[in-house]
């Protein structure tokens, strides 16, 4: 037989009467994903408010570039271009003057005139190399090293070939060879750095 009195006592000791509604479980707090915590490595930084820049000019509007801004931006390139232009002008003038006066005593001085703007080109080049950062300086030095070593190897090997009967190589070709090998060295170093990334 079932003991109703004991059952009633059991329900009172639990804390509610049989006639009370069944209590519901307390609501659990939602689980936060890892990236919502401020100290989490998954936290993304929020971008700042966008800056208001003036829009670029439309095609129909007239714009002009101030000469001073252009000079400051392209100063080295402009100076280098003027030095090369002066070299070419002095070279053409020197060749014409020396060819027109083959017996003149001053023809040697006239032949040396293109060396003045060439010296300015050298000075501008060295000054620009001094303004490079460490990575660019290292790349330039490696390219110059490749150029000097390769030019030395080519001219040394050609010296042996001259002994075998090839025509004499003019010393004027040494500098263009160095420039070509320097350029090829720069391209090779650039490609090597791109492949390593």
C-alpha positions in Angstrom: 0.0 0.0 0.0 1.3 3.5 -0.8 2.0 5.9 2.1 0.5 9.3 1.2 1.6 11.0 4.3 5.2 10.1 3.7 4.9 11.3 0.1 3.4 14.6 1.3 6.3 15.0 3.8 8.8 14.3 1.0 7.4 17.0 -1.2 7.4 19.6 1.6 11.0 18.9 2.5 12.1 19.5 -1.1 10.8 23.0 -0.9 7.6 23.2 -2.7 4.2 21.9 -2.5 2.7 19.5 -5.1 0.3 22.2 -6.2 3.1 24.7 -6.9 4.1 25.0 -10.6 7.3 23.2 -11.6 10.2 25.7 -11.4 12.1 26.4 -14.6 15.9 26.2 -14.9 17.7 29.5 -14.6 18.7 31.0 -18.0 22.4 30.5 -18.8 24.5 33.4 -19.9 25.5 33.2 -23.6 28.9 31.8 -24.3 31.2 34.5 -25.6 33.4 33.5 -28.5 37.1 34.0 -28.0 37.5 37.1 -30.2 35.1 39.2 -28.1 37.5 39.3 -25.1 39.7 42.4 -25.1 42.9 40.5 -24.1 42.3 37.8 -26.7 44.8 37.4 -29.6 41.8 37.1 -31.8 40.6 40.6 -31.1 40.6 42.8 -34.1 41.2 46.4 -33.9 38.5 48.7 -34.9 39.4 51.1 -37.7 39.1 54.8 -36.9 36.6 57.1 -38.4 37.3 57.7 -42.1 39.2 60.9 -42.9 37.6 63.4 -45.1 39.9 64.1 -48.1 39.0 66.4 -50.9 37.9 64.5 -53.9 40.2 64.5 -56.9 39.5 67.1 -59.6 37.1 66.2 -62.3 38.2 65.9 -65.9 36.7 69.3 -66.9 38.4 71.2 -64.1 41.6 73.1 -64.6 44.5 72.0 -62.4 48.1 73.2 -62.4 51.3 71.9 -60.8 53.4 74.4 -59.0 56.9 74.4 -60.2 58.4 74.3 -56.7 56.5 71.2 -55.8 57.7 69.5 -59.0 61.3 70.6 -58.3 61.2 69.2 -54.7 59.7 65.9 -55.8 61.9 65.3 -58.8 65.0 67.3 -57.9 67.6 64.6 -58.3 66.1 63.3 -61.6 65.9 66.8 -63.0 69.6 67.5 -62.1 70.7 64.2 -63.5 68.8 64.8 -66.7 70.4 68.3 -67.1 73.8 66.8 -66.4 73.3 64.1 -69.1 72.0 66.7 -71.5 75.1 68.9 -70.9 77.3 65.9 -71.4 75.7 65.1 -74.7 75.9 68.7 -75.8 79.6 69.0 -74.9 80.3 65.7 -76.5 78.8 66.6 -79.8 80.4 70.0 -79.8 83.8 68.5 -78.9 83.7 66.0 -81.6 82.7 68.6 -84.2 85.3 71.1 -83.1 88.1 68.4 -83.0 87.2 67.0 -86.4 87.1 70.5 -87.9 90.5 71.5 -86.4 92.7 68.4 -86.6 96.0 70.4 -86.4 95.1 72.8 -83.6 97.1 72.7 -80.4 94.0 73.1 -78.2 92.2 70.1 -79.7 93.2 67.9 -76.7 91.6 70.4 -74.3 88.5 70.5 -76.5 88.4 66.7 -76.5 88.4 66.7 -72.6 85.5 69.2 -72.3 82.8 66.4 -72.0 84.6 65.2 -68.9 83.2 68.2 -66.9 79.5 67.3 -67.1 80.5 63.6 -66.8 82.1 64.6 -63.5 78.8 66.2 -62.4 77.0 63.0 -63.3 79.4 61.0 -61.1 79.0 63.5 -58.3 75.1 63.3 -58.5 75.3 59.5 -58.6 77.5 59.3 -55.5 75.3 61.8 -53.7 72.2 59.8 -54.5 73.8 56.5 -53.3 74.6 58.2 -50.0 70.9 59.1 -49.5 69.7 55.5 -49.9 68.6 53.5 -46.9 70.6 50.4 -45.7 68.7 47.8 -47.7 69.0 49.8 -50.9 72.7 50.5 -50.2 73.4 46.8 -49.7 71.6 45.9 -52.9 73.5 48.6 -54.9 76.8 47.4 -53.4 76.1 43.8 -54.3 75.2 44.8 -57.8 78.3 46.9 -58.2 80.4 44.0 -56.8 78.8 41.7 -59.4 79.5 44.3 -62.1 83.1 44.7 -61.2 83.8 41.0 -60.9 82.0 40.1 -64.1 83.6 42.9 -66.1 87.0 41.8 -64.8 86.4 38.2 -65.7 85.1 39.1 -69.2 88.0 41.5 -70.0 90.6 39.1 -68.5 89.2 36.2 -70.6 89.1 38.4 -73.7 92.8 39.2 -73.1 93.6 35.6 -73.5 91.4 35.5 -76.7 93.4 38.4 -78.1 96.5 36.3 -77.7 94.7 33.6 -79.8 94.1 36.1 -82.6 90.9 38.1 -81.8 91.1 41.9 -82.4 92.1 44.2 -79.6 89.2 45.4 -77.4 89.0 49.1 -76.9 89.1 50.3 -73.2 86.1 52.5 -74.0 84.0 49.3 -73.9 84.8 48.6 -70.2 82.5 51.2 -68.7 79.4 50.2 -70.8 80.2 46.6 -69.8 80.2 47.6 -66.2 76.9 49.4 -66.5 75.3 46.4 -68.3 76.5 44.0 -65.7 75.4 46.4 -62.9 71.9 46.5 -64.4 71.8 42.8 -64.8 73.0 42.4 -61.2 70.2 44.7 -59.9 67.6 42.7 -61.8 69.0 39.4 -60.4 69.1 40.7 -56.9 65.6 42.1 -57.2 64.2 38.7 -58.5 66.1 36.9 -55.8 64.5 39.0 -53.1 61.0 38.6 -54.6 61.4 34.8 -54.7 62.6 34.7 -51.0 59.4 36.4 -49.8 
